[in-house]
Amino acid sequence: MSNENLVMEIINNLGLGFSSLMHLTPLLMIVIGVVVGIMVGVLPGLSPSIGVALMLPATFGMDAMSALVLLTAVYLSANYGGSITAIAINTPGTPGAVATTFDGFELTKQGKPMHALMTSLTASTVGGLVGAIILILFSIPLASLALSFESYEYFALGVFGMTIISSLAGDNPVKGYIASLIGLLLVTIGFDTQLPFSRFTMGIPQLADGIEFIPALIGLFALGEIFFSIENFKILKKDVSAKKAIRKNKTLPLNKLWKLRWLMLRSSVIGTLIGVIPGAGGTIATFIAYNNAKSTSKSPEEFGKGSLEGVAAPEAANNGSVGGALVPLLTLGIPGSASTAVLIGALMVHKLNPGPQLFEKEPGLVYGLFISLFFANLVMLALGLLGNKLWVRIIEAPKKLLYPIIIALSFIGSYFIQNSLFDVGICLAFGLLGWMLKRGGYPTAPVILGLILGKMIEENLRLSLVKGDLSEFVTRPWSLIILLLALVSFFLPIIKKRFNPVKK
Amino acid sequence: MRVYKLIAAIFFLIYLGLLFYLYRGLNRSEAYPNKPITIVVHSKPGSSIDLMSRKVAEVARKYCKEPLIVENHPGTQGIVAMQYVMDKKPDGYTMLGVTKSFLSTLVVNKSHVAISDFLFLANMIADPEAIITNNKSGLNTIRDVVSQANELNGKQVWIGPGTGSRDYLMALKCWDVMGIKAQWVDYKSGPQSVLAMLRNEAPVYVGNPSDILGKDDLKIVAIAARSRLESLPDVPTFKESGYDLDESMWRGFALKKGTLPQAVEYLSEVLKKVSTDPQWIEYCQGAYSFPDYLESKTFSKKIDDEMSETIDALQKAGLLNNYVKKGSILLAAMALLFGLIIFFVLWLLIGFNRSRFTYSLLLSGLFIWVSVFFYYQTLLFAIPAGLNITSPALIPRLWSILLFITSIWNLINVLKEKNQPVKRGRIKLVAEILLALLIYFIAIPEMGYFVSTPFFLLAGFYILKYRKWPVMFTYSIGFVLFSYVVFQLLLKIDLPLGALFV
């Protein structure tokens, strides 16, 4: 097929999709989906995939279009919503928002939460739109990218994700390494990746499946931060000056956002491409985008101290990954992420087989879904602008009232993932760990990084070992490229620091 | 402040109403059924058993007085869901979705739930195991697979999710029946295996017919069923090629043993009616499965037989070992506890002298101890020989050695540092908050979320030296009302009501 024909076909199909979307129910579903999604994202403990799963039963009675549109809208906006609490209270509402805390919460501490919130909202919208455009134009060639990734590339990607610790570590890299190794060790607890037995459980049955990730995340960030700031009596001072600062920085000059345009675009593309790779996921994309932003930035020293770039990059990547994750779902019938795995269930309920046949048999549906992504992004932007005013008011609330409520929210958030009080205990234990690390000057983010990437690294290294040929790590082009990138991104910050030490 | 007093009073009244509503008539006793029946499912929404249960719930609406509601309790391959049902009263209002994979789960996980704890109501559906190949591989029939296996002389690779899974046992059975030798490579999950198949990375994948849904490149070579599937009339069975293999992933329902007889009877009747409903049969065919209704007695017999078969197969595969040397678990747990106690005692004794130096020293000591602890445990692994795997000890050892090295490095850094005093922190406040948290944590399962949360919040505000009572009441009760509306009403997540009142 010539290029011209392909373009014509896409335009025709987009028209078809547009007309099948333009009914009251699907449009209403987009709005509902975005509202639910933002709420899911904001509440710690509810990740996008849990949000989509919770909404799934409600869609069984709907037509396929409304169901898909609703669930994707939830997925998309939950990825944005997670950043709100990351910025406001240092509690990533979703795993994808971990990287947003690095600079987002710093900005809040400086009294500029509105700057961070606006940047995150804009970057999320840009990411979502770029992801949708890439999905429409390049889903077929990208499918082959998704297919070309074997265990070697997954391993390389996991290692690449880990290298961000060297740019996170700050003055004392050893402490960063230790924190990440603790995460990596803790994630080996539970079911072995190849044998039916659980490692390191010490006879505790609830540990057989390993440490549930989200309670650990909430504990480490939310509770750890609260314990730490209670200890340093930040909350006992009257927050008058903070309030003044928030009032002063109520709006973000648009030219500051405009300066971030290329970074947002680039990060969106990174997010979409990594989102395409099944099982890699948006969270890794956010770390890689953050790392990329820092290493290409003109002012890398501001990262971790409240850089707008540090908020824009992970957020754009996170929402870009949504469009990416839909690529393998629609072209190969393979879920690209935990959320799209639930979407497969939704397709099957409506007797639709995910995969290439879907494009041929139901072009109206597929392209309607594509167009709905644009609408969902715009609705998200509009609601986000309204919401930001509300979030800032919450940030202004006295910490003495806010902290106990955050703790209670963390408890429910940990509870309802498996309806298990054991997970609440995990949350508490990680809260203590986070506090212990923080007061010792250890960064907590590398622990989470280890928890996220440890499984991926181990599973794929061991699968590659079983397959036998280790030279594939360097003979396969993608694997070699990613491993080289990992080397550079690990050693570059260290070398840079050696040669031009920044004195403050 | 007056406004807050008013709001607090209104919230309090609504809260009392909510408590009354939540705890009203929890102990009704009238004719069965008089309230919705819960189906507990062990995996996330959208999984096969979840979709099946939801379909049953939908069709059952025609035959059952009360609605059936599906609840997901994922975790530990079903143990979490089984335990959840075990913890409920045997009143017939909690039904468990069961599947064949539970057999291995129960054998492998040494949990206190046993197969004899359940009363198996009925089987509903059967997904035949299938041998799947890629069109491009040239393996179009089961004969092709066998001849390639013989050619490669044991080097043919079969893939699937998990070593010791149903699919793994199916592969072993196939090799046995077909008289071939092959290698199993564990791809961890269904989707990852299917991806590998789409890349034509391995010749044979053991899965279920629905795995090829929408994928033109994949082909089912044979299904392990008594007859062909109506929805896939071109796919032959193993029997047709002369191999006696009948293996399927069945899915049905069970109750806790000792459930009221009238409930058992009622639910059996409902499921029987569902099994013949055209809507149900259509669903089964759409999912490439057999509608396979078995009533309680035959179902239980089948489970008993398959249970002993599963134990045999796992034993033969060398997967029923004690993977950790006996007695060492307790020892390890004690070592962990001992180490942590020492750390906390030392911390309390010397960490409180506000010196960063001692704290850093203690912390690096703890990390060194953690690395040694993990490494020591990997020495206790007993790994069965003859499996195509890498050692489970490999990665943990790597991380613990690295942690050991970095911690020593860190220790040296700490020792080089001067003894710098730390800002005086409010450790007492943190300790108070922690105590409140601990009490809250213990109180939730007893008193329930809705009763214990306001107390915790009030205590929290108080500890942090907030003293405006009307505001405190407004926020604490308001938060509980908010969580009821958001979690229970909108997202349909049940918050614990507490053992004392239920």
Interface residues (C-beta under 8 A of the other chain):
Chain A: V36 M39 V40 L43 L46 A53 L54 L56 P57 F60 A146 L147 S148 E150 N172 V174 K175 Y177 I178 L181 I182 L184 L185 T188 D192 T193 Q194 L195 P196 F197 S198 R199 F200 T201 M202 G203 P205 Q206 A208 D209 I226 F227 I230 E231 N232 F233 I235 L236 P278 G279 L332 G333 I334 P335 A341 V342 L343 I344 G345 A346 M348 V349 K351 N353 P354 G355 P356 Q357 L358 P398 K399 K400 L401 Y403 P404 I405 I407 A408 F411 I412 Y415 F416 Q418 N419 S420 L421 V424 G425 L428 L432 W435 M436 R439 G440 G441 Y442 I457 E458 E459 L461 R462 L463 L465 V466 K467
Chain B: K44 P45 G46 S47 D50 L51 R54 E58 V70 N72 H73 P74 G75 T76 Q77 I79 V80 Y84 S104 V108 N109 S111 H112 G162 T163 G164 S165 V185 D186 Y187 K188 P191 Q192 V194 L195 A196 L198 R199 E201 L213 G214 K215 D216 G286 A287 L319 Y323 V324 I329 L330 A332 A333 L336 Y359 S360 L363 F367 V370 S371 F374 Q377 F381 I383 P384 L387 N388 I389 T390 P392 L394 I395 P396 W399 S400 L402 L403 T406 S407 W409 N410 N413 K423 G425 R426 I427 L429 V430 I433 L434 L437 L438 Y440 F441 I444 P445 Y449 T453 F456 L457 A459 G460 F461 L464 K465 Y466 V471 M472 Y475 F479 S483 V486 F487 L490 L491 K492 I493 D494 L495 P496
